[in-house]
C-alpha cells in the first residue's frame, strides 16, 4: 500500500534499530530501490564504516535539478534544456525559460507521479495546482535527507518541494549498468528499451544486450564515466538512462540512478547465467566485481509488459495455468507473471503510466532481436484476458 506521508528520519532510525539489534556483524548494505532507500543506505554505511558512495554524490543524482546542474558542467552536449521552478511562488510560470511543449515534474518523485506534459499556460496552471497539493508527500522527506549534507547555494533555493521543467526529447532508451570499485569504473551490461510498432506505451520491453549502434554504446559509457567521476561517485553501483534520437543522431542523458536495477535481474540471469545482484554484493563487501559473460540459456532476453489500452475496466478472466504451460512448451524459458486478478478494477492498480495499464510481465528469450519481438507478439496473441469496460 502506498504511504500517504513518508518520514525519512523515521525510516532511517527504524533501519538502524534493526541493524543494531542484529546479533552478527553488519558487513554490507545494498539498495535496489529508489528514494528513500537509495539515500538511507549511504548514511547507514557511513555510520557502520562499510563501503558505499558518499551521501553528497548520491544526492547529486537524486535531486533532478541539482543533477542537471552538475551534468551541464561536464557533459553539456547530452543535457536537455531545463530550468528550476518553485511551484509555491506567486507566479511560477514566470520562472519558465522553455518554449512549449515541455515536461514539468518534481525534483524528487516516484515513477511518473506529478509529471505533466505542458503545452499551454492553462495546462501549466492546472498542473501547478496538483503539484502544490501532492508534492510534499515525498518532498518533505527529501528535505530531511538533504539536511545531512551542505547544500550548495546554486540549488539551495530549490529544495525537495521544487520542480524542474525540461525540454521534451524522443528516441530509443538505453542504459549502461555498472559499478565503481575503489575508483575503477566498469560496465557489466547495456540494456535497451525498444518500442514496438503501434505500441500503447512509451516503451514496452527491456532487452539485453542492447542492439543500439556501437558508437552510441561507447558515448553512453564515456558520458556515465565522466559524470560519475565528476561528482566523486565511488564504491557503488549505477545505471544511467539515455535516449538515442537516431533521426537527429543525438544522444540525451535522462537520469542517473545510484543502484543496480532489479528490473534487469531476470534478463541478466537468462543471458549471463547470474544476476546483477552479485555485482552489488561484491561492491558492498568491498570486493572487485566479476560477471560471467554469456553463460545463460539464450543470447538475448527481454522483460516485456502486457499492456491494455488506457480505458478503465474490471478484470473478468486471466490466462489459466494450462494456457501458460502450453505457451512455455512452445517457447521454452518464457516466464509469465500476471499482476491482476478477476474482480480487480484497472484504475485501482498502483504505479501505472498514463498511456496504458500493465496487466503483467513476460520474460522471453531469442537468438536475435527480431525473434524477441516475434516471441513477444506471439505471447500477447495467445494469452487471453477478459476485461469488461467501465464508462467514465
Secondary structure, 3 states (H helix, E strand, C coil): CCCCCCCHHHHHHHHHHHHHHCCCCCCCCCCCCCCCHHHHHHHHHHHHCCCCCCHHHHHHHHCHHHHHHHHHHHCHHHCCCEEEECCCCCCHHHHCCCCCCEEEEECCCCCCCCCEEECCHHHHHHHHHHHHHHCHHHHHHHHHHHCCCCCCHHHHCCCCCCEEEEECCCCEEEEEEEEEECCEEEEEEEEEECCCCCCCCCCCEEEECCCCCHHHHHHHHHHHHHHHHHCCCCCEEEEEEEEEECCCCEEEEEEEECCCCHHHHHHHHHHHCCCCHHHHHHHHCCCCCCCCCCCCCCCEEEEEEEEEECCCEEEEECCCHHHHHHHHHHCCCCEEEECCCCCCEHHHCCCCCCCEEEEEEEEEEECCHHHHHHHHHHHHHHCCCEEEECCC
